[in-house]
Amino acid sequence: MALIQVNYLSKALFREVPVNVILPVDRFDADTNRYLNGKDCKYKTLYLLHGLLGNYTDWISQTRIQKWAEEKNLAVVMPSGDNAFYFNSRTPWNDYGTFIGEELVEVTRRMFPLSDKREDTFIAGLSMGGFGALRNGIVYSKNFSHVAGLSSAVHIFEDTSEEANIGLFDNIEDASKTNKNPWVAVEEMISEKRPIPKFYMACGTQDDLMPANISFRNFLQEKGIEVTWDEDDYGHDWDFWDSQIKKVLDWLPLE
Protein backbone atom coordinates (compact mmCIF):
# COMPACT_ATOMS: atom_id res chain seq x y z
CA MET A 1 0.00 0.00 0.00
CA ALA A 2 1.52 3.31 -1.09
CA LEU A 3 1.24 6.19 1.37
CA ILE A 4 1.87 9.51 -0.37
CA GLN A 5 2.09 13.01 1.07
CA VAL A 6 1.16 15.75 -1.36
CA ASN A 7 1.50 19.52 -1.05
CA TYR A 8 -0.33 21.48 -3.72
CA LEU A 9 -1.41 25.07 -4.28
CA SER A 10 -5.11 25.39 -3.47
CA LYS A 11 -7.14 28.02 -5.29
CA ALA A 12 -9.89 27.85 -2.66
CA LEU A 13 -7.48 28.44 0.23
CA PHE A 14 -4.89 30.46 -1.71
CA ARG A 15 -1.95 28.61 -0.18
CA GLU A 16 -0.20 25.26 -0.29
CA VAL A 17 -2.10 22.53 1.52
CA PRO A 18 -0.93 19.09 2.75
CA VAL A 19 -2.80 15.91 1.88
CA ASN A 20 -2.11 12.26 2.69
CA VAL A 21 -3.19 9.70 0.10
CA ILE A 22 -3.46 5.95 0.51
CA LEU A 23 -3.18 4.38 -2.94
CA PRO A 24 -3.28 0.61 -3.45
CA VAL A 25 -1.21 0.62 -6.64
CA ASP A 26 1.33 -1.77 -5.10
CA ARG A 27 -1.03 -4.53 -3.95
CA PHE A 28 1.19 -7.53 -4.34
CA ASP A 29 0.68 -11.28 -4.57
CA ALA A 30 3.79 -13.00 -3.21
CA ASP A 31 2.74 -16.39 -4.58
CA THR A 32 2.70 -15.19 -8.18
CA ASN A 33 5.25 -12.38 -7.71
CA ARG A 34 3.06 -9.81 -9.42
CA TYR A 35 1.07 -6.67 -8.74
CA LEU A 36 -2.65 -7.30 -8.52
CA ASN A 37 -3.93 -4.07 -10.07
CA GLY A 38 -3.54 -3.38 -13.75
CA LYS A 39 -2.04 -0.15 -15.04
CA ASP A 40 -5.46 1.08 -16.16
CA CYS A 41 -7.14 0.57 -12.77
CA LYS A 42 -9.27 3.49 -11.57
CA TYR A 43 -9.74 3.39 -7.81
CA LYS A 44 -12.84 3.98 -5.78
CA THR A 45 -12.04 6.81 -3.39
CA LEU A 46 -12.89 7.87 0.15
CA TYR A 47 -12.26 11.48 1.18
CA LEU A 48 -11.64 11.24 4.92
CA LEU A 49 -11.78 14.27 7.23
CA HIS A 50 -10.17 14.79 10.64
CA GLY A 51 -11.66 16.45 13.72
CA LEU A 52 -11.06 19.67 15.65
CA LEU A 53 -7.41 20.23 16.64
CA GLY A 54 -6.30 17.51 14.20
CA ASN A 55 -4.66 17.39 10.79
CA TYR A 56 -4.11 15.23 7.71
CA THR A 57 -2.00 12.69 9.67
CA ASP A 58 -4.61 11.76 12.28
CA TRP A 59 -6.32 8.88 10.55
CA ILE A 60 -3.03 7.20 9.64
CA SER A 61 -1.50 7.57 13.12
CA GLN A 62 -4.60 6.72 15.16
CA THR A 63 -6.41 3.99 13.18
CA ARG A 64 -5.83 0.97 10.96
CA ILE A 65 -7.26 2.69 7.89
CA GLN A 66 -4.19 1.93 5.78
CA LYS A 67 -4.48 -1.83 6.37
CA TRP A 68 -8.20 -1.92 5.75
CA ALA A 69 -8.04 0.29 2.65
CA GLU A 70 -5.51 -2.09 1.13
CA GLU A 71 -7.77 -5.06 1.85
CA LYS A 72 -10.63 -3.21 0.13
CA ASN A 73 -8.52 -1.93 -2.79
CA LEU A 74 -9.67 1.58 -1.87
CA ALA A 75 -7.92 4.93 -2.31
CA VAL A 76 -8.22 7.26 0.68
CA VAL A 77 -7.58 11.01 0.53
CA MET A 78 -6.98 12.79 3.87
CA PRO A 79 -6.66 16.60 3.76
CA SER A 80 -6.05 19.13 6.50
CA GLY A 81 -9.12 21.20 7.37
CA ASP A 82 -7.53 23.20 10.18
CA ASN A 83 -10.30 24.14 12.68
CA ALA A 84 -12.58 25.59 10.01
CA PHE A 85 -15.48 23.07 10.04
CA TYR A 86 -15.08 22.50 6.29
CA PHE A 87 -17.32 25.28 5.01
CA ASN A 88 -16.53 28.60 3.35
CA SER A 89 -15.45 31.16 5.93
CA ARG A 90 -16.37 34.82 6.27
CA THR A 91 -12.67 35.64 5.82
CA PRO A 92 -10.97 35.68 2.38
CA TRP A 93 -9.12 32.62 1.06
CA ASN A 94 -10.69 30.20 3.51
CA ASP A 95 -13.24 28.50 1.26
CA TYR A 96 -13.01 25.11 2.93
CA GLY A 97 -16.35 23.92 1.55
CA THR A 98 -15.24 24.55 -2.03
CA PHE A 99 -11.87 23.01 -1.19
CA ILE A 100 -13.38 19.75 0.12
CA GLY A 101 -16.46 19.40 -2.05
CA GLU A 102 -15.07 20.39 -5.45
CA GLU A 103 -11.40 21.30 -5.70
CA LEU A 104 -9.89 18.37 -3.80
CA VAL A 105 -11.91 15.89 -5.85
CA GLU A 106 -10.88 17.54 -9.11
CA VAL A 107 -7.19 17.91 -8.24
CA THR A 108 -6.67 14.42 -6.82
CA ARG A 109 -8.34 12.89 -9.86
CA ARG A 110 -5.81 14.77 -11.99
CA MET A 111 -2.92 13.56 -9.83
CA PHE A 112 -3.87 9.92 -9.28
CA PRO A 113 -5.72 7.08 -11.05
CA LEU A 114 -9.03 7.70 -9.26
CA SER A 115 -12.44 6.89 -10.66
CA ASP A 116 -14.35 9.96 -11.85
CA LYS A 117 -17.70 8.30 -11.25
CA ARG A 118 -20.00 9.60 -8.51
CA GLU A 119 -20.92 6.06 -7.48
CA ASP A 120 -17.23 5.38 -6.75
CA THR A 121 -16.65 8.53 -4.70
CA PHE A 122 -17.33 8.76 -0.95
CA ILE A 123 -16.77 11.14 1.97
CA ALA A 124 -16.50 10.49 5.71
CA GLY A 125 -15.15 12.10 8.86
CA LEU A 126 -15.18 12.26 12.64
CA SER A 127 -16.46 14.99 14.97
CA MET A 128 -15.75 18.29 13.16
CA GLY A 129 -14.88 16.12 10.15
CA GLY A 130 -18.15 14.24 10.56
CA PHE A 131 -19.94 17.56 10.33
CA GLY A 132 -17.81 18.41 7.28
CA ALA A 133 -18.55 15.08 5.61
CA LEU A 134 -22.29 15.36 6.18
CA ARG A 135 -22.52 19.01 5.17
CA ASN A 136 -20.32 18.72 2.06
CA GLY A 137 -21.67 15.33 1.09
CA ILE A 138 -25.07 17.04 0.92
CA VAL A 139 -24.07 20.38 -0.65
CA TYR A 140 -21.86 18.63 -3.22
CA SER A 141 -24.00 15.53 -3.62
CA LYS A 142 -23.27 15.56 -7.34
CA ASN A 143 -19.79 14.32 -6.38
CA PHE A 144 -20.46 11.90 -3.50
CA SER A 145 -22.70 8.85 -3.52
CA HIS A 146 -22.06 7.72 0.09
CA VAL A 147 -21.54 9.88 3.18
CA ALA A 148 -20.45 8.76 6.66
CA GLY A 149 -20.42 10.89 9.80
CA LEU A 150 -18.88 9.54 13.02
CA SER A 151 -19.63 11.38 16.28
CA SER A 152 -20.50 14.31 14.06
CA ALA A 153 -20.45 17.84 15.47
CA VAL A 154 -23.90 18.61 14.07
CA HIS A 155 -24.77 20.56 17.21
CA ILE A 156 -22.90 23.75 16.35
CA PHE A 157 -26.01 25.62 15.13
CA GLU A 158 -28.24 24.57 18.05
CA ASP A 159 -27.28 27.58 20.17
CA THR A 160 -27.52 30.72 18.06
CA SER A 161 -26.88 33.14 20.90
CA GLU A 162 -24.13 35.73 20.60
CA GLU A 163 -22.09 33.83 23.19
CA ALA A 164 -22.15 30.74 20.95
CA ASN A 165 -20.38 32.45 18.05
CA ILE A 166 -17.29 30.29 17.54
CA GLY A 167 -15.42 32.75 15.35
CA LEU A 168 -16.42 31.30 12.00
CA PHE A 169 -19.45 33.54 11.49
CA ASP A 170 -20.31 37.20 11.36
CA ASN A 171 -23.61 36.11 12.86
CA ILE A 172 -24.27 32.50 13.83
CA GLU A 173 -28.05 32.93 13.66
CA ASP A 174 -27.83 34.17 10.07
CA ALA A 175 -25.38 31.40 9.18
CA SER A 176 -27.74 28.78 10.62
CA LYS A 177 -30.26 29.72 7.92
CA THR A 178 -27.81 28.98 5.10
CA ASN A 179 -26.51 25.71 3.69
CA LYS A 180 -23.61 25.87 6.12
CA ASN A 181 -26.21 24.22 8.32
CA PRO A 182 -26.73 20.57 7.26
CA TRP A 183 -30.46 20.78 8.01
CA VAL A 184 -30.84 23.62 5.51
CA ALA A 185 -28.51 21.89 3.05
CA VAL A 186 -30.79 18.82 3.04
CA GLU A 187 -33.85 20.95 2.26
CA GLU A 188 -32.00 22.62 -0.62
CA MET A 189 -30.78 19.29 -2.00
CA ILE A 190 -34.33 17.95 -2.05
CA SER A 191 -35.94 21.10 -3.46
CA GLU A 192 -33.31 21.36 -6.20
CA LYS A 193 -33.78 17.65 -7.01
CA ARG A 194 -30.07 16.93 -6.76
CA PRO A 195 -28.89 13.34 -6.29
CA ILE A 196 -29.28 12.13 -2.72
CA PRO A 197 -26.42 10.15 -1.15
CA LYS A 198 -26.75 7.18 1.16
CA PHE A 199 -25.76 7.93 4.75
CA TYR A 200 -23.97 6.12 7.55
CA MET A 201 -24.03 7.70 11.00
CA ALA A 202 -22.61 6.44 14.28
CA CYS A 203 -22.01 7.81 17.75
CA GLY A 204 -20.85 6.50 21.11
CA THR A 205 -23.52 6.16 23.78
CA GLN A 206 -21.25 7.98 26.25
CA ASP A 207 -20.68 10.88 23.84
CA ASP A 208 -22.30 14.24 24.61
CA LEU A 209 -22.97 14.59 20.88
CA MET A 210 -25.30 11.57 20.87
CA PRO A 211 -28.57 13.58 21.11
CA ALA A 212 -27.59 15.86 18.22
CA ASN A 213 -26.63 12.88 16.05
CA ILE A 214 -29.89 11.10 16.80
CA SER A 215 -31.78 14.29 15.93
CA PHE A 216 -30.06 14.63 12.55
CA ARG A 217 -30.49 10.92 11.80
CA ASN A 218 -34.22 11.23 12.52
CA PHE A 219 -34.45 14.32 10.33
CA LEU A 220 -32.87 12.48 7.39
CA GLN A 221 -35.21 9.53 7.85
CA GLU A 222 -38.24 11.81 8.04
CA LYS A 223 -37.20 13.16 4.65
CA GLY A 224 -37.19 9.62 3.27
CA ILE A 225 -33.38 9.45 3.04
CA GLU A 226 -31.62 6.14 3.63
CA VAL A 227 -29.52 6.12 6.81
CA THR A 228 -27.54 3.25 8.31
CA TRP A 229 -27.12 3.88 12.04
CA ASP A 230 -24.73 2.34 14.56
CA GLU A 231 -23.87 3.04 18.20
CA ASP A 232 -21.65 1.43 20.80
CA ASP A 233 -20.53 1.91 24.40
CA TYR A 234 -17.81 4.50 23.73
CA GLY A 235 -17.19 8.18 24.27
CA HIS A 236 -15.72 10.73 21.89
CA ASP A 237 -12.47 8.86 21.28
CA TRP A 238 -10.19 7.07 18.84
CA ASP A 239 -11.12 3.59 20.06
CA PHE A 240 -14.61 4.23 18.75
CA TRP A 241 -13.48 5.82 15.48
CA ASP A 242 -10.98 3.02 14.79
CA SER A 243 -13.73 0.44 15.17
CA GLN A 244 -16.18 2.48 13.14
CA ILE A 245 -14.02 3.24 10.12
CA LYS A 246 -13.80 -0.51 9.49
CA LYS A 247 -17.61 -0.66 9.58
CA VAL A 248 -17.79 2.28 7.19
CA LEU A 249 -15.54 0.47 4.69
CA ASP A 250 -17.68 -2.65 5.03
CA TRP A 251 -20.77 -0.53 4.34
CA LEU A 252 -19.37 1.15 1.23
CA PRO A 253 -20.04 -0.53 -2.17
CA LEU A 254 -16.50 -1.86 -2.62
CA GLU A 255 -17.21 -5.35 -3.90
C-alpha positions in Angstrom: 0.0 0.0 0.0 1.5 3.3 -1.1 1.2 6.2 1.4 1.9 9.5 -0.4 2.1 13.0 1.1 1.2 15.8 -1.4 1.5 19.5 -1.1 -0.3 21.5 -3.7 -1.4 25.1 -4.3 -5.1 25.4 -3.5 -7.1 28.0 -5.3 -9.9 27.8 -2.7 -7.5 28.4 0.2 -4.9 30.5 -1.7 -1.9 28.6 -0.2 -0.2 25.3 -0.3 -2.1 22.5 1.5 -0.9 19.1 2.8 -2.8 15.9 1.9 -2.1 12.3 2.7 -3.2 9.7 0.1 -3.5 5.9 0.5 -3.2 4.4 -2.9 -3.3 0.6 -3.4 -1.2 0.6 -6.6 1.3 -1.8 -5.1 -1.0 -4.5 -3.9 1.2 -7.5 -4.3 0.7 -11.3 -4.6 3.8 -13.0 -3.2 2.7 -16.4 -4.6 2.7 -15.2 -8.2 5.3 -12.4 -7.7 3.1 -9.8 -9.4 1.1 -6.7 -8.7 -2.7 -7.3 -8.5 -3.9 -4.1 -10.1 -3.5 -3.4 -13.7 -2.0 -0.1 -15.0 -5.5 1.1 -16.2 -7.1 0.6 -12.8 -9.3 3.5 -11.6 -9.7 3.4 -7.8 -12.8 4.0 -5.8 -12.0 6.8 -3.4 -12.9 7.9 0.2 -12.3 11.5 1.2 -11.6 11.2 4.9 -11.8 14.3 7.2 -10.2 14.8 10.6 -11.7 16.5 13.7 -11.1 19.7 15.6 -7.4 20.2 16.6 -6.3 17.5 14.2 -4.7 17.4 10.8 -4.1 15.2 7.7 -2.0 12.7 9.7 -4.6 11.8 12.3 -6.3 8.9 10.6 -3.0 7.2 9.6 -1.5 7.6 13.1 -4.6 6.7 15.2 -6.4 4.0 13.2 -5.8 1.0 11.0 -7.3 2.7 7.9 -4.2 1.9 5.8 -4.5 -1.8 6.4 -8.2 -1.9 5.8 -8.0 0.3 2.6 -5.5 -2.1 1.1 -7.8 -5.1 1.8 -10.6 -3.2 0.1 -8.5 -1.9 -2.8 -9.7 1.6 -1.9 -7.9 4.9 -2.3 -8.2 7.3 0.7 -7.6 11.0 0.5 -7.0 12.8 3.9 -6.7 16.6 3.8 -6.1 19.1 6.5 -9.1 21.2 7.4 -7.5 23.2 10.2 -10.3 24.1 12.7 -12.6 25.6 10.0 -15.5 23.1 10.0 -15.1 22.5 6.3 -17.3 25.3 5.0 -16.5 28.6 3.4 -15.5 31.2 5.9 -16.4 34.8 6.3 -12.7 35.6 5.8 -11.0 35.7 2.4 -9.1 32.6 1.1 -10.7 30.2 3.5 -13.2 28.5 1.3 -13.0 25.1 2.9 -16.3 23.9 1.5 -15.2 24.6 -2.0 -11.9 23.0 -1.2 -13.4 19.8 0.1 -16.5 19.4 -2.1 -15.1 20.4 -5.5 -11.4 21.3 -5.7 -9.9 18.4 -3.8 -11.9 15.9 -5.8 -10.9 17.5 -9.1 -7.2 17.9 -8.2 -6.7 14.4 -6.8 -8.3 12.9 -9.9 -5.8 14.8 -12.0 -2.9 13.6 -9.8 -3.9 9.9 -9.3 -5.7 7.1 -11.1 -9.0 7.7 -9.3 -12.4 6.9 -10.7 -14.3 10.0 -11.9 -17.7 8.3 -11.2 -20.0 9.6 -8.5 -20.9 6.1 -7.5 -17.2 5.4 -6.7 -16.6 8.5 -4.7 -17.3 8.8 -0.9 -16.8 11.1 2.0 -16.5 10.5 5.7 -15.2 12.1 8.9 -15.2 12.3 12.6 -16.5 15.0 15.0 -15.8 18.3 13.2 -14.9 16.1 10.1 -18.2 14.2 10.6 -19.9 17.6 10.3 -17.8 18.4 7.3 -18.5 15.1 5.6 -22.3 15.4 6.2 -22.5 19.0 5.2 -20.3 18.7 2.1 -21.7 15.3 1.1 -25.1 17.0 0.9 -24.1 20.4 -0.6 -21.9 18.6 -3.2 -24.0 15.5 -3.6 -23.3 15.6 -7.3 -19.8 14.3 -6.4 -20.5 11.9 -3.5 -22.7 8.8 -3.5 -22.1 7.7 0.1 -21.5 9.9 3.2 -20.5 8.8 6.7 -20.4 10.9 9.8 -18.9 9.5 13.0 -19.6 11.4 16.3 -20.5 14.3 14.1 -20.5 17.8 15.5 -23.9 18.6 14.1 -24.8 20.6 17.2 -22.9 23.8 16.4 -26.0 25.6 15.1 -28.2 24.6 18.0 -27.3 27.6 20.2 -27.5 30.7 18.1 -26.9 33.1 20.9 -24.1 35.7 20.6 -22.1 33.8 23.2 -22.1 30.7 21.0 -20.4 32.4 18.1 -17.3 30.3 17.5 -15.4 32.8 15.4 -16.4 31.3 12.0 -19.4 33.5 11.5 -20.3 37.2 11.4 -23.6 36.1 12.9 -24.3 32.5 13.8 -28.0 32.9 13.7 -27.8 34.2 10.1 -25.4 31.4 9.2 -27.7 28.8 10.6 -30.3 29.7 7.9 -27.8 29.0 5.1 -26.5 25.7 3.7 -23.6 25.9 6.1 -26.2 24.2 8.3 -26.7 20.6 7.3 -30.5 20.8 8.0 -30.8 23.6 5.5 -28.5 21.9 3.0 -30.8 18.8 3.0 -33.9 21.0 2.3 -32.0 22.6 -0.6 -30.8 19.3 -2.0 -34.3 17.9 -2.0 -35.9 21.1 -3.5 -33.3 21.4 -6.2 -33.8 17.7 -7.0 -30.1 16.9 -6.8 -28.9 13.3 -6.3 -29.3 12.1 -2.7 -26.4 10.1 -1.2 -26.8 7.2 1.2 -25.8 7.9 4.7 -24.0 6.1 7.5 -24.0 7.7 11.0 -22.6 6.4 14.3 -22.0 7.8 17.8 -20.9 6.5 21.1 -23.5 6.2 23.8 -21.2 8.0 26.3 -20.7 10.9 23.8 -22.3 14.2 24.6 -23.0 14.6 20.9 -25.3 11.6 20.9 -28.6 13.6 21.1 -27.6 15.9 18.2 -26.6 12.9 16.1 -29.9 11.1 16.8 -31.8 14.3 15.9 -30.1 14.6 12.5 -30.5 10.9 11.8 -34.2 11.2 12.5 -34.5 14.3 10.3 -32.9 12.5 7.4 -35.2 9.5 7.9 -38.2 11.8 8.0 -37.2 13.2 4.7 -37.2 9.6 3.3 -33.4 9.5 3.0 -31.6 6.1 3.6 -29.5 6.1 6.8 -27.5 3.2 8.3 -27.1 3.9 12.0 -24.7 2.3 14.6 -23.9 3.0 18.2 -21.6 1.4 20.8 -20.5 1.9 24.4 -17.8 4.5 23.7 -17.2 8.2 24.3 -15.7 10.7 21.9 -12.5 8.9 21.3 -10.2 7.1 18.8 -11.1 3.6 20.1 -14.6 4.2 18.8 -13.5 5.8 15.5 -11.0 3.0 14.8 -13.7 0.4 15.2 -16.2 2.5 13.1 -14.0 3.2 10.1 -13.8 -0.5 9.5 -17.6 -0.7 9.6 -17.8 2.3 7.2 -15.5 0.5 4.7 -17.7 -2.7 5.0 -20.8 -0.5 4.3 -19.4 1.2 1.2 -20.0 -0.5 -2.2 -16.5 -1.9 -2.6 -17.2 -5.3 -3.9 
